[in-house]
Amino acid sequence: MPSSLMLEVPALADFNRAWTELTDWLSLLDQVIKSQRVMVGDLEDINEMIIKQKATMQDLEQRRPQLEELITAAQNLKNKTSNQEARTIITDRIERIQNQWDEVQEHLQNRRQQLNEMLKDSTQWLEAKEEAEQVLGQARAKLESWKEGPYTVDAIQKKITETKQLAKDLRQWQTNVDVANDLALKLLRDYSADDTRKVHMITENINASWRSIHKRVSEREAALEETHRLLQQFPLDLEKFLAWLTEAETTANVLQDATRKERLLEDSKGVKELMKQWQDLQGEIEAHTDVYHNLDENSQKILRSLEGSDDAVLLQRRLDNMNFKWSELRKKSLNIRSHLEASSDQWKRLHLSLQELLVWLQLKDDELSRQAPIGGDFPAVQKQNDVHRAFKRELKTKEPVIMSTLETVRIFLTEQPLEGLEKLYQEPRELPPEERAQNVTRLLRKQAEEVNTEWEKLNLHSADWQRKIDETLERLRELQEATDELDLKLRQAEVIKGSWQPVGDLLIDSLQDHLEKVKALRGEIAPLKENVSHVNDLARQLTTLGIQLSPYNLSTLEDLNTRWKLLQVAVEDRVRQLHEAHRDFGPASQHFLSTSVQGPWERAISPNKVPYYINHETQTTCWDHPKMTELYQSLADLNNVRFSAYRTAMKLRRLQKALCLDLLSLSAACDALDQHNLKQNDQPMDILQIINCLTTIYDRLEQEHNNLVNVPLCVDMCLNWLLNVYDTGRTGRIRVLSFKTGIISLCKAHLEDKYRYLFKQVASSTGFCDQRRLGLLLHDSIQIPRQLGEVASFGGSNIEPSVRSCFQFVQESKAL
């Protein structure tokens, strides 16, 4: 507003000041309303915000008389002034502030309605979430109750029925999860301006758990169906295999009888025919090898589940019969081959057979070596285990062939005469027949020894590899269980961490509660350090054994360690931030006093909590509040009053009114002092204790005199004055007696009542006061006129003469 108008219409200055104050308050209120965010889905937080909104609405309504007074004053000004420009400005400002008031009121009402709707929607979502988590718990309980039971058709059928029932229940329970998801989606969509992290994270966890349960049920149902099919097929396959064994056994017996006829070896055509029949038989045996191994493997599972029952005994007998017949059939086949190969060139065939076996053993050893190195994760090692089991079955299948060949060579070398052996090799130089026979013997024996040695080495190599696979599987299984457990615990802690609101958005009154919750979380996650160490130790043990962990496992370990460190850092940072916020903004802070000054001034705090003031315009600092400086200047104007008693009284009265202590009754002051338990008068008070007591005093005064008391300004001014009087060195401490003396001296009460109260503070329990105690009281009392520059008028700062004059008529006792 132009200064010329204010000079022309002096009342405009008061109107402009009131209008600016109300406009600034409305702007600040609107800004606060827009900046306030709540945790969607947190009923406690929403209710707290609703209560806060109600209080804000009440504050707005309490300010309405101020708006009406401003409108009335504006109307009066318009009626009194004929200046058209002034009338236009007044009308414009009143319209603007009315519109601003209506906007703020509308924002408050809309926000309150939104919070009520959010409360209702959050309640519905929480109820739906509880139902979804309840069905999740039921599903998990059923999954955990499933155990490996009897491996029988009836037992598997029962499990299939249970699994199908659970799958059916899951389809019914899907409705609960869908309802929770729909309500969560509504919260995320309708209240995106607020903090929706809690809803988002909980919904993600529910859906992830639900998908995992669905997957486990589907996989279990498929596995059980396959097992049921195998069990139903097992008796049929067993009967079919036994029937084939009987037929093959008959064929082998016929062939065996044919190979034992006299002079058979002289009939080359007959030998070829029998060899063809043997090859057909051997082909069938090899074709049924996998069938035999599958039956043997499945039968072991069935036997374990039937352990101790009569059915197990009967099945074991049939399996023993099957194994015996299978073994005998293979032996007969090898014997038939041995007889058929016992022709005139048997030596050559034995030599070739041994060479073939050596080549096969070398190939198998190379194949076994290629299975290394051991895998770095459970699926890879499990696959290696399956491959090696097939490899061992192949060795087991080949074992009778090798043993039979070695036995045939041994018998051949034992029974054949040297005359026959000398014809085997034709040496490049002439050798005696006996020496040629010895060479053949050495060659066959050497090859047989090599085959035997390589066979034993291959078996040892296979056993060592199997042992390493078994040990690695066990350790990887342990590592997997440990990482899963740690991951679950970390995710639970991360859900809590994810629900944290920014510290700046928290209500000041809730800081301590949030701090306690974070400290509780810190205690809960402390044992996770052992879990992390256990996981890392398991990984180091695998590395020590020469097992290189897979990229997936290494990534998982790194992720778990990183998440653990980040969780620790986040918790410690949260504790630190809450501590700082509690220190700076909590009940024991001076933050609320920052509003006691206006720009360009700023209130700052020294390390010992003593406030000082910064003028950013002049870039200077001072101990005195700007308003205190103005007060001292106005007190200096009273120095023109001639008589010291009047002058001091006027200064005290102006000081009393500036500090609003003229509104404080003696009883109210005593109540506040008692409330803060200020009974030990010799004890020092720090800045925070002084502020707390002054805040109690002025809060009560504000309730009684709302328009006269500005709590932050009054507390800061009174603190400033007390420090000027009793702590000129700004140590940050004054005695309790000094605090009481300052407050009581300026409160609203009769002088005699003030004297009586102060005397009681220094008197003993018997009601007597000695010279030392009286000296303390007078010393504290004289500091008030001293600070006002009036001490000389009251005998100076030396209180000894006054104390002596009080005790000059005391004869017997040294107390008053």
Buried (B, 14 or more C-beta within 10 A) or exposed (E): BEEEBBEEBEBBBEBBEBBEEBBEBBEEBBEEBEEBBBBBBBEEBBEBBBEBBEEBBEEBEEBEEBBEEBEEBBEEBBEEBEBEBBBEBBEEBBEEBEEBBEEBBEBBEEBBEBBEEBBEBBBBBBEBBEBBBEBBEBBBEBBEEBEEEBBBBEBBBBBBEBBBEBBEBBEEBBEBBEBBBEBBEBBBEBBEEBBBBBBBBBBEBBBEBBEBBBEBBEEBBEEBBEBBEBBEEBEEBBEBBBEBBEEBBEBBEEBBEBBEEEEBBEEEEBBEEBBEBBEEBBEBBEEBBEBBBBBBEBBEBBBEBBEEEEBBEEBEEBBEEBBEBBEEBBBBBBBBBBBBBBBEEBBEEBBEBBEEBBEBBEEBBEEBEEBEEBBBBBEBBBEBBEBBBEBBBEBEBBEBBBBBBBEBBEEBBEEBEEEBBBBBBEEEEEBEEEEBBBBBBEBBEEBBEBBBEBBEEBEEBBEEBBEBBEBBBEBBEBBBEBBEBBBEBBBEBBBBBBBBBEBEBBBBEBBEEBBEBBBEBBEBBEEBEEBBEBBBEBBEEBEEEEBEBBEEBBEBBEEBBEBBEEBBEBBEEBBEBBBBBBEBBBEEBBBBBBBBBEEEBBBEBEEEBBBBBBBEEEEEEBBBBBBBBEBBEEBEEBEEBEEEEEBBBEBBEBBBBBBBBBBBBBEBBBBBBEEBEBEEBEEBBBBBBBBBBBBBBBEBBBEEEEEEBBBBBBBBBBBBBBBBBBBEEBEBBBBBBBBBBBBBBBBEBEEEEBEEBBBEBBBEEEEEBBBEBBBBBBBBBBBBBBBBBBBEBBEEEEBEEBBEEBBEEEEEEEBB
